Amino acid sequence: MTWNERFIELFQRCLALYQGGNSDFQTYYTQEDLSFLASIGYKPRELFDFIEDLADEGVPAESTALLIAAVRRDYFQVIQNQQHSSKEILPSDLPARDEELEGIGYLPRIIKKAEAKLRGELDPNIMFGCGGDRGFLGRNGNIHPADFLRQIWAANGDHSKIAAFVKKSSNES
């Protein structure tokens, strides 16, 4: 089984548990599941956040969760050499929702979240791809969250490149 098939199988199994009334994600995973998630640079809560939103809100799709996981996995393998970061970004570390970059509200916040997502540094209470992020990406050219992560990676800390990407995406929609 390839990693993506295993991710989907785990996602579907956990989704069924959640839909069956079990909201304690810590009971979802076997030791083998936890080892698998760690091998792709993922934390158990990250998977649960996508499951919970899909079950409760109908979005994001299972395929979106997989594509985001693929970007994180690639970054984890290529840039981090499969070494987990010891840092964690707390909710208090995030820019305010109304903060702007080049006139684009919310952009500093989603950039910080995306950078932390790539590095595996999100506090369990922060989700990249949450409703606020999805709203921002939808209003600004209907950018796919995985594509936004790839742009963050390619920009390598140059936030003006991200602002230019968002502006271009907004103009093309």
Secondary structure, 3 states (H helix, E strand, C coil): CCHHHHHHHHHHHHHHHHHCCCCCHHHCCCHHHHHHHHHCCCCHHHHHHHHHHHHHHCCCCHHHHHHHHHHHHHHHHHCCCCCCCCCCECHHHCCCCCCEECCEECHHHHHHHHHHHHHCCECCCCCCCCHHHHHHHHHCCCCCHHHHHHHHHHHCCCHHHHHHHHHHHHHHC
